[in-house]
């Protein structure tokens, strides 16, 4: 697959604590979590592309096709327009989905990557309208009928349902570095295999964000056939890959099914703690994935010490009487805990 794709990135800070896999998640779900990095706008277009492998097709798929998926975007990735210009376009992230076919000609070392794509739509946060999915026409924006967005905890969840892709194939021309209609004859015969993939591309030239998006409930239809991407654990523990992700036409890594929290990027079971000097309080900590990197900043280090134990609990130890704020951060999402030691 050769389409506009994804960049990986990790948050940096002075104190990073790796959460153990055994700690508790508040709302477990299974899907894929992809690292993304969008540079500060200034006209630079950034792309995040994920490709879920969907297996072999017995024939070239020419039937009408649709794609469905749920995509979890941390709130910080869907920025708010606060300007006063009525005509300002507040969109931040553009979606385009596709169904791709890798045409593999055995014995000839020949492979053709083709794709069928649908109409782009934008996820926007407007203080007047909330979070909506829109397409932009000459006469102005209108709601996109195949996608809706809801706010859920630390996320904006984009629900894509039966998003139609057209019947024409396009391909990436390496010479021109452009997408073009594919007009050559597509190989067929006993030595030709067709490998299906679903593609979800998210692009922007407005967002400065470094974090992770989550995907689940991905499926595609061909005619009356419904094909669901399997996010369960692979039977082979050495090969859990179910897809790959891309940036600027370069493979950045492989996708593996994981358990993720579909409500919190980071959250503690309480945001107000009282503890005596020399004593400790433990809080349940929820975060996007069991291996999320959590950053801890204690405002007054002489008042309390904060750490994470082997069970994934947040341990707050009182040191001397006073009040301090504790900040927990994952992927730019920050939660504040007030700690009173008395």
C-alpha positions in Angstrom: 0.0 0.0 0.0 1.4 3.4 -1.0 -0.8 6.2 0.4 -0.3 9.3 2.5 0.6 7.9 5.9 1.7 8.3 9.6 4.5 9.5 11.9 5.3 8.0 15.3 6.2 10.0 18.4 6.5 9.8 22.2 6.0 12.5 24.8 9.1 13.6 26.7 9.4 14.9 30.3 11.6 14.9 33.2 9.9 12.1 35.1 8.5 9.2 33.1 7.0 6.1 34.8 6.2 3.0 32.8 2.9 1.5 33.9 2.9 -2.3 34.4 0.5 -4.4 32.4 -1.3 -5.7 35.5 -2.9 -2.4 36.5 -6.6 -1.9 36.2 -8.3 -0.2 33.3 -11.6 1.5 33.8 -13.3 0.7 30.5 -11.5 -2.1 28.7 -11.9 -2.5 25.0 -9.9 -4.2 22.3 -8.5 -2.6 19.2 -5.4 -0.9 17.9 -3.5 2.1 19.3 -1.3 4.0 16.9 1.3 6.7 17.8 0.9 9.9 15.8 2.7 13.1 15.5 1.4 16.3 13.8 3.8 19.2 13.5 2.6 22.8 14.1 0.5 23.9 11.1 2.0 26.8 9.2 0.7 25.3 6.0 2.5 21.9 6.4 0.3 19.0 5.6 0.6 16.0 8.0 -0.8 12.5 7.4 -1.6 9.5 9.7 -2.4 6.4 7.7 -3.3 3.0 9.2 -3.7 -0.2 7.1 -5.6 -3.2 8.6 -4.8 -6.4 6.8 -8.1 -8.0 5.8 -6.9 -11.2 4.1 -7.0 -12.8 0.7 -9.9 -12.3 -1.7 -10.8 -15.0 -4.2 -11.4 -12.5 -6.9 -10.8 -8.8 -7.7 -13.4 -6.9 -5.6 -15.5 -4.8 -8.0 -18.7 -4.7 -6.0 -19.9 -1.6 -4.2 -17.9 -1.3 -1.0 -18.3 0.5 2.3 -16.2 0.8 5.5 -17.1 1.2 9.1 -14.9 2.0 12.1 -14.7 3.8 15.4 -11.7 6.1 15.9 -10.8 7.5 19.4 -9.1 10.9 19.2 -7.8 12.5 22.5 -9.6 15.8 23.1 -6.3 17.7 22.7 -6.1 16.5 19.0 -9.5 18.1 18.2 -8.8 21.8 18.7 -11.3 24.5 19.6 -11.7 27.5 17.4 -11.9 30.6 19.6 -11.7 33.4 17.0 -14.5 35.8 16.2 -14.4 35.4 12.4 -17.8 33.8 11.4 -16.2 32.5 8.2 -13.3 30.8 9.8 -13.0 27.1 9.1 -12.6 25.4 12.5 -11.8 21.9 11.2 -8.8 20.3 12.5 -8.6 16.7 11.2 -9.6 15.4 7.8 -10.5 11.7 7.3 -10.4 9.7 4.1 -11.0 5.9 4.1 -10.1 3.4 1.4 -10.3 -0.2 0.5 -7.0 -1.3 -1.0 -6.0 -4.4 -3.0 -2.5 -5.7 -3.3 -2.4 -7.6 -6.6 0.4 -10.2 -6.2 1.5 -12.0 -9.4 3.3 -15.2 -8.3 6.4 -16.2 -10.2 6.9 -12.7 -11.7 7.9 -10.8 -8.6 5.2 -8.3 -9.5 2.9 -6.5 -7.1 0.5 -3.7 -7.8 -1.1 -1.6 -4.9 -4.5 -0.3 -5.9 -7.0 1.6 -3.8 -10.6 2.7 -3.9 -11.4 5.8 -1.7 -14.4 7.8 -0.6 -15.1 11.4 0.0 -13.1 13.3 2.6 -14.7 14.6 5.7 -13.5 16.8 8.6 -13.9 16.4 12.4 -14.3 19.9 13.8 -14.9 21.4 17.2 -17.0 24.6 17.1 -18.0 26.4 20.3 -21.4 27.0 18.7 -22.0 23.5 17.3 -19.9 21.1 19.4 -18.0 18.3 17.7 -19.4 17.5 14.2 -18.3 15.6 11.1 -18.6 17.8 8.0 -17.7 18.1 4.3 -16.9 21.4 2.8 -18.8 22.5 -0.3 -18.6 25.7 -2.4 -21.9 26.8 -0.7 -20.5 26.0 2.8 -20.0 23.1 5.2 -22.6 20.4 5.6 -22.9 17.4 7.9 -21.3 14.2 6.6 -24.0 11.5 6.6 -21.7 8.6 7.2 -19.9 9.7 10.3 -20.9 11.2 13.7 -18.8 12.3 16.7 -19.4 12.1 20.4 -17.4 13.3 23.4 -16.6 10.5 25.8 -14.3 11.2 28.8 -10.9 12.2 27.4 -11.8 11.4 23.8 -13.8 12.5 20.8 -15.1 9.2 19.3 -15.8 9.3 15.6 -18.3 6.6 14.5 -18.0 5.9 10.8 -20.9 3.8 9.5 -21.1 2.4 5.9 -18.7 5.0 4.4 -18.9 4.4 0.6 -15.8 4.0 -1.5 -16.0 4.4 -5.3 -15.6 1.7 -7.8 -12.6 3.2 -9.6 -9.1 2.2 -8.6 -6.3 4.7 -8.0 -2.6 4.0 -7.4 0.5 5.9 -6.2 2.8 6.8 -9.1 6.3 6.8 -7.8 7.6 8.8 -10.8 5.1 11.6 -10.4 4.7 11.2 -6.7 0.9 11.7 -7.2 -2.2 9.6 -6.9 -3.6 8.7 -10.3 -6.4 6.7 -11.8 -5.2 3.2 -12.6 -5.9 2.6 -16.3 -3.7 -0.4 -17.1 -5.1 -3.9 -17.3 -5.3 -5.6 -13.9 -3.7 -9.1 -13.9 -5.9 -12.1 -13.4 -5.5 -15.9 -13.4 -4.5 -18.8 -11.2 -1.1 -17.2 -10.3 -2.6 -13.9 -9.2 -3.7 -13.3 -5.6 -5.7 -10.4 -4.3 -4.9 -9.2 -0.7 -7.5 -6.9 0.8 -6.7 -4.0 3.3 -8.8 -1.3 4.9 -7.2 2.1 5.2 -8.0 5.0 7.5 -6.1 8.2 6.7 -6.2 11.2 8.9 -4.5 14.4 7.7 -4.2 18.0 8.9 -2.4 21.2 8.4 -3.7 22.9 11.5 -3.0 20.7 14.4 0.1 20.5 16.6 -0.3 17.1 18.5 1.9 14.2 19.6 0.1 11.3 21.1 -2.0 8.2 20.1 -5.2 7.4 18.4 -7.2 4.2 19.0 -9.2 2.2 16.4 -11.8 -0.6 16.8 -15.0 -2.0 15.3 -13.4 -1.8 11.8 -15.2 -3.7 9.0 -15.9 -3.5 5.3 -18.6 -4.8 3.0 -18.5 -6.0 -0.5 -22.0 -6.4 -1.9 -23.8 -8.5 0.7 -20.6 -9.7 2.3 -19.5 -8.2 5.7 -15.8 -8.6 6.6 -14.7 -7.8 10.2 -11.2 -6.9 11.2 -10.2 -9.3 14.0 -8.7 -7.5 17.0 -8.4 -10.6 19.1 -5.0 -12.0 20.2 -3.1 -13.9 17.4 -2.6 -17.6 18.0 1.1 -17.2 17.3 2.6 -15.2 20.2 5.6 -14.4 18.0 3.5 -12.7 15.3 0.7 -10.5 16.6 0.7 -8.1 13.6 -2.7 -7.2 12.0 -1.6 -4.3 9.9 0.9 -1.4 9.6 1.0 2.4 9.7 2.7 4.9 7.5 3.9 8.5 7.1 4.9 10.1 3.8 4.8 6.7 2.1 7.3 5.2 4.6 6.3 2.3 6.8 6.7 3.4 10.5 5.7 0.2 12.3 3.3 -2.7 12.6 -0.1 -2.8 14.3 -0.9 -5.2 17.0 -4.3 -5.8 18.8 -4.2 -4.4 22.4 -6.6 -3.6 25.2 -7.2 0.1 25.6 -9.3 2.3 27.9 -12.1 3.8 25.8 -12.9 6.5 28.3 -9.6 7.8 29.8 -6.2 8.7 28.4 -5.2 9.1 32.1 -7.4 9.2 35.2 -7.1 8.6 39.0 -9.9 7.2 41.1 -9.9 10.4 43.1 -8.8 14.0 42.5 -8.9 15.0 46.2 -6.7 13.1 48.7 -6.1 13.6 52.4 -3.2 11.8 54.0 -1.2 12.0 57.3 2.5 12.7 57.4 4.4 9.4 57.1 1.3 7.6 55.8 0.3 6.6 52.3 -2.9 6.6 50.2 -3.3 4.4 47.0 -5.4 5.4 44.0 -6.5 3.2 41.1 -5.0 4.6 38.0 -6.6 4.2 34.5 -4.8 5.0 31.3 -5.1 4.5 27.6 -3.0 1.3 27.5 -1.2 -0.8 30.1 2.2 0.5 28.8 1.2 4.2 28.6 4.0 6.4 29.8 2.8 8.5 32.7 4.5 11.8 33.7 4.2 12.9 37.3 4.8 16.4 38.5 4.5 17.3 42.2 4.1 21.0 42.8 5.5 20.9 46.4 7.9 18.0 46.7 8.5 18.6 50.4 4.8 18.0 51.1 4.2 14.7 49.4 6.0 12.0 47.4 4.1 10.3 44.5 5.0 7.1 42.7 3.4 4.1 41.0 3.7 0.7 42.6 4.1 -2.7 40.9 0.3 -3.1 40.8 -0.2 0.1 38.8 -1.6 2.0 41.7 -0.8 5.7 42.3 0.9 5.8 45.8 0.8 9.2 47.6 3.0 9.4 50.7 2.6 12.4 53.1 5.9 14.0 54.1 5.0 17.2 56.0 1.8 19.2 56.6 0.7 21.3 53.7 -1.2 21.2 50.5 0.1 20.4 47.0 -1.1 19.7 43.5 0.0 16.6 41.6 -0.2 16.6 37.8 -0.5 13.3 35.8 0.1 13.6 32.1 -0.2 11.1 29.2 -0.1 12.2 25.6 -0.8 15.8 26.5 -3.8 14.9 28.6 -3.3 16.1 32.2 -5.3 15.4 35.3 -4.8 17.3 38.6 -5.0 15.8 42.1 -5.2 18.0 45.2 -3.2 16.4 48.1 -3.7 17.7 51.7 -1.2 16.4 54.3 -2.4 17.0 57.8 
